[in-house]
């Protein structure tokens, strides 16, 4: 059952770090997009065009940038409307059901495992020998935690995720359902036409405040560690190969594949379905556009697109030129016909 929540405009402005405009006592009962917001909802407008729409919408209140014209509606003026609205959604978001505190009777916990105070372990969870769970860890039904793995305080792991043996997960991490952390890296050596498996004896280190999407796979290092830096956010269906190092505060969008031993610099963004070849180094603060294939090192602050990757402006010029190819080919054929006619006339 969803409980109704209510807050005044003034109270909300304080929570999101903004300035109330209009009736500070206006009572807000929900948050909604501009297209569907009702009289008791607050919405947001991150630019003048959307603010114009919001001013004429059914929304009761609007979050906008300082100096924005709210068309007489009550609202909150802030530096970053999208960020303020994200914090607003935290207030109105329905509570996510959690397992009860303690260990469910249908779970299996090794005697040598250490369970921190306030941990919540749902049914059908398996926790191996030597595992250490920090305070307030939440494991939803069906989670598997392998031997000698350490999971930091307040980390939440959703149903059916697999955390293999000897893995280290930091504090405040979120791992969504079906993710597999610490599976073997894809390592084989070929001899006499047969592929022999190379033992993957390394680990995975996931630092604090990382989020890992559903069905994402992060392979353990062949030797050493695959490392996911503090504050990095990884979308669903991402493949991260063995010994990859991802810096702090990166964004990795869905269906991206990162080859083994690659390095992704701090603050970089890999957009959807990007492909990173193994042993590639991407400099800090770089952006790799969607569907891009990176096969060579990139300097810091790069913005690349295309297959293979090239500077984005250069790629846009090439795409614009390629759209003209049919016309150019037709003109070339016409020139060839004219030259052929001239040569025929000369011979006659």
C-alpha positions in Angstrom: 0.0 0.0 0.0 1.4 3.4 -1.1 1.2 6.1 1.6 0.3 9.6 0.6 3.0 12.1 1.2 2.7 15.9 1.6 5.1 18.8 1.9 4.9 22.6 1.7 6.7 24.5 -1.0 8.8 26.2 1.6 9.9 22.9 3.2 10.7 21.4 -0.2 12.7 24.5 -1.2 14.9 24.0 1.9 15.5 20.3 1.1 16.5 20.9 -2.5 18.6 24.1 -1.8 16.3 26.5 -3.7 14.3 29.7 -3.2 10.5 29.5 -3.0 8.5 31.7 -5.4 4.8 32.5 -4.9 2.8 30.9 -2.1 5.3 29.3 0.2 2.5 27.4 2.0 1.3 25.7 -1.1 1.0 22.0 -0.3 2.6 19.5 -2.7 1.4 15.9 -2.8 3.3 14.5 -5.7 5.9 15.0 -8.5 5.2 14.4 -12.2 6.4 15.2 -15.7 5.1 18.4 -17.2 2.7 16.5 -19.6 0.8 14.8 -16.8 1.3 16.9 -13.7 -1.9 17.7 -11.8 -3.0 20.6 -9.5 -1.2 19.1 -6.4 1.9 18.0 -8.3 5.2 19.8 -8.8 7.1 19.4 -12.1 10.4 20.9 -13.4 11.6 22.9 -16.4 15.3 22.9 -17.3 15.0 25.4 -20.1 12.9 28.3 -21.3 10.9 26.2 -23.8 9.8 23.7 -21.3 9.1 26.4 -18.7 6.7 28.0 -21.2 4.9 24.6 -21.5 5.0 24.1 -17.7 3.5 27.6 -17.1 0.5 26.6 -19.2 0.2 23.1 -17.9 -2.0 21.7 -15.1 1.0 21.5 -12.7 0.4 23.1 -9.3 4.0 24.2 -9.0 7.2 24.3 -11.0 11.0 23.9 -10.3 12.9 26.2 -12.6 16.2 28.1 -13.0 16.8 31.3 -11.2 15.2 34.2 -13.1 12.6 31.9 -14.8 9.1 33.2 -15.4 6.7 30.9 -13.6 3.6 32.5 -15.2 2.1 33.1 -11.7 2.5 29.6 -10.5 4.1 28.8 -7.2 7.5 27.3 -7.6 11.1 26.8 -6.6 14.1 28.6 -8.2 17.4 26.7 -8.3 20.7 26.4 -10.1 20.0 22.9 -11.5 16.3 22.1 -12.0 16.9 18.4 -13.0 19.0 17.8 -9.9 16.5 19.5 -7.7 13.7 17.4 -9.2 15.7 14.2 -8.6 15.9 15.1 -4.9 12.2 15.8 -5.0 11.5 12.3 -6.4 13.4 10.9 -3.4 10.7 12.4 -1.2 7.7 11.1 -3.1 9.1 7.8 -4.2 7.2 4.8 -2.8 9.0 2.7 -0.3 10.8 -0.3 -1.7 9.9 -3.5 0.2 12.9 -5.0 2.0 13.5 -8.3 3.7 13.0 -8.3 7.5 16.0 -7.6 9.7 18.0 -10.7 10.4 18.5 -13.9 8.4 15.5 -15.6 6.9 15.0 -19.2 8.0 15.2 -20.4 4.4 18.6 -19.0 3.8 21.9 -20.8 4.2 24.7 -19.0 6.1 28.1 -20.6 6.7 29.1 -20.7 10.4 32.2 -18.7 9.8 30.4 -15.9 8.0 30.1 -12.5 9.9 26.8 -10.7 9.6 26.8 -7.0 10.5 24.3 -5.3 12.8 21.0 -4.5 11.1 21.6 -6.7 8.0 18.6 -8.0 6.2 18.9 -11.4 4.5 15.9 -12.5 2.5 14.9 -16.1 1.7 17.0 -18.5 -0.4 20.2 -16.5 0.0 23.4 -18.5 0.2 26.4 -17.0 2.1 29.7 -18.9 1.9 32.4 -19.5 4.5 34.5 -16.4 5.5 32.1 -13.9 4.1 31.9 -10.5 6.0 28.8 -8.4 5.6 28.8 -4.8 7.0 26.1 -3.1 9.0 22.8 -2.6 7.3 23.6 -4.8 4.2 20.4 -5.9 2.4 20.4 -9.1 0.4 17.2 -9.8 -1.5 15.9 -13.4 -2.2 18.2 -15.7 -4.2 21.4 -13.8 -3.8 24.6 -15.9 -3.8 27.7 -14.7 -2.0 30.8 -16.8 -2.4 33.5 -17.6 0.1 35.8 -14.9 1.6 33.8 -12.1 0.0 33.5 -8.8 1.8 30.5 -6.5 1.4 30.5 -3.0 2.9 27.9 -1.3 5.1 24.6 -0.3 3.6 25.1 -2.1 0.3 21.9 -3.4 -1.3 21.9 -6.5 -3.6 18.7 -7.3 -5.5 17.3 -10.7 -6.3 19.3 -13.4 -8.0 22.6 -11.5 -8.2 25.8 -13.6 -7.9 28.8 -12.4 -6.0 31.6 -14.9 -6.5 34.3 -15.9 -4.1 37.1 -13.5 -2.9 35.3 -10.4 -4.2 35.4 -7.0 -2.4 32.3 -4.8 -2.5 32.4 -1.3 -0.9 30.0 0.7 1.1 26.7 2.0 -0.2 26.9 0.0 -3.4 23.7 -1.0 -5.3 23.7 -4.2 -7.4 20.6 -5.0 -9.4 19.0 -8.4 -10.1 20.9 -10.9 -12.2 24.2 -9.1 -12.1 27.3 -11.4 -11.8 30.4 -10.1 -10.2 33.6 -12.1 -10.3 32.8 -14.7 -12.9 35.9 -16.1 -14.7 37.5 -13.8 -17.3 37.5 -15.1 -20.9 41.1 -16.5 -20.9 42.2 -19.4 -23.1 45.5 -20.5 -24.7 45.5 -22.6 -27.9 47.8 -25.6 -28.2 47.5 -28.4 -30.8 44.2 -27.0 -32.0 42.6 -27.1 -28.6 41.7 -24.2 -26.3 43.0 -24.6 -22.7 41.4 -22.6 -20.0 43.8 -20.2 -18.2 42.9 -20.2 -14.4 41.4 -16.9 -13.4 43.0 -16.4 -9.9 42.4 -12.7 -9.5 39.4 -10.8 -8.0 37.0 -7.9 -8.4 37.1 -4.7 -6.3 34.0 -2.6 -6.4 34.6 0.7 -4.5 32.1 2.7 -2.5 28.9 4.3 -3.9 28.9 2.3 -7.2 25.7 1.2 -8.9 25.6 -1.9 -11.1 22.7 -2.6 -13.4 20.6 -5.7 -14.0 22.3 -8.6 -15.8 25.7 -6.8 -16.0 28.8 -9.0 -15.8 32.1 -8.0 -14.3 34.8 -10.6 -14.7 37.5 -11.3 -12.2 41.1 -10.6 -13.1 43.3 -13.3 -14.5 45.8 -12.1 -11.9 45.4 -9.0 -9.8 42.0 -7.2 -9.8 39.3 -5.8 -12.0 38.5 -2.4 -10.4 35.4 -0.3 -10.5 36.1 3.2 -9.1 34.2 5.0 -6.4 30.9 6.7 -7.5 30.8 5.0 -10.9 27.4 4.1 -12.3 27.0 1.1 -14.7 23.8 0.4 -16.6 22.1 -2.9 -17.4 23.6 -5.5 -19.8 27.2 -4.3 -19.6 30.2 -6.6 -20.1 33.4 -5.7 -18.3 36.3 -8.0 -19.0 39.1 -9.2 -16.8 41.6 -6.7 -15.3 39.7 -3.7 -16.5 40.2 -0.6 -14.4 37.4 2.0 -14.4 38.1 5.3 -12.6 35.9 7.2 -10.2 32.6 8.8 -11.2 32.3 7.2 -14.6 29.1 6.5 -16.5 28.8 3.2 -18.5 25.5 2.9 -20.5 23.7 -0.3 -21.4 25.1 -2.9 -23.7 28.6 -1.5 -23.6 31.4 -4.0 -23.8 34.9 -3.3 -22.4 37.7 -5.6 -23.4 40.2 -7.1 -20.9 42.9 -4.9 -19.3 41.4 -1.6 -20.6 41.6 1.5 -18.5 38.8 4.0 -18.4 39.8 7.4 -16.9 38.0 9.2 -14.1 34.8 11.0 -15.1 34.5 9.4 -18.5 31.2 8.5 -20.2 30.7 5.4 -22.4 27.3 5.7 -24.2 25.1 2.8 -25.2 26.6 -0.1 -27.1 30.0 1.4 -27.1 32.8 -1.2 -27.7 36.2 -0.8 -26.1 39.0 -3.1 -27.4 41.2 -4.9 -24.9 44.3 -3.0 -23.6 43.0 0.4 -24.6 43.5 3.4 -22.4 40.8 6.1 -22.4 41.9 9.4 -20.8 40.0 11.0 -17.9 37.0 13.1 -18.8 36.4 11.5 -22.2 33.1 10.8 -23.9 32.5 7.9 -26.2 29.3 8.2 -28.2 26.8 5.4 -28.6 27.7 2.6 -31.1 31.4 3.7 -31.2 34.3 1.3 -31.4 37.4 2.4 -29.7 40.5 0.5 -30.8 43.3 2.9 -29.9 44.2 5.0 -26.9 42.4 8.3 -26.3 43.9 11.4 -24.7 42.2 13.1 -21.8 39.0 15.0 -22.6 38.3 13.2 -25.9 34.9 13.2 -27.5 34.8 10.4 -30.1 32.2 8.6 -32.3 32.2 6.2 -35.2 33.6 2.8 -36.1 36.5 3.1 -35.7 36.4 6.0 -33.2 37.5 9.4 -34.5 37.0 12.9 -33.1 33.2 13.6 -33.1 33.4 16.7 -35.3 35.4 14.8 -37.9 32.9 11.9 -37.8 30.0 14.3 -38.3 31.7 15.7 -41.4 32.2 12.2 -42.8 28.6 11.3 -42.2 27.5 14.5 -43.9 29.7 13.7 -46.9 28.6 10.1 -47.1 25.0 11.2 -47.5 26.0 13.0 -50.6 27.6 9.9 -52.2 24.6 8.8 -54.3 24.5 12.3 -55.9 28.2 12.3 -56.4 28.2 8.9 -58.0 25.4 9.9 -60.3 27.3 13.0 -61.4 30.4 10.8 -61.9 28.4 8.4 -64.1 27.1 11.4 -66.2 30.7 12.7 -66.6 31.8 9.2 -67.8 29.0 9.1 -70.3 29.9 12.5 -71.7 33.6 11.6 -71.9 32.7 8.4 -73.8 30.6 10.4 -76.2 33.4 12.9 -76.8 35.9 10.1 -77.4 33.5 8.5 -79.9 33.1 11.8 -81.8 36.9 12.2 -81.9 37.4 8.7 -83.3 34.8 9.4 -86.0 
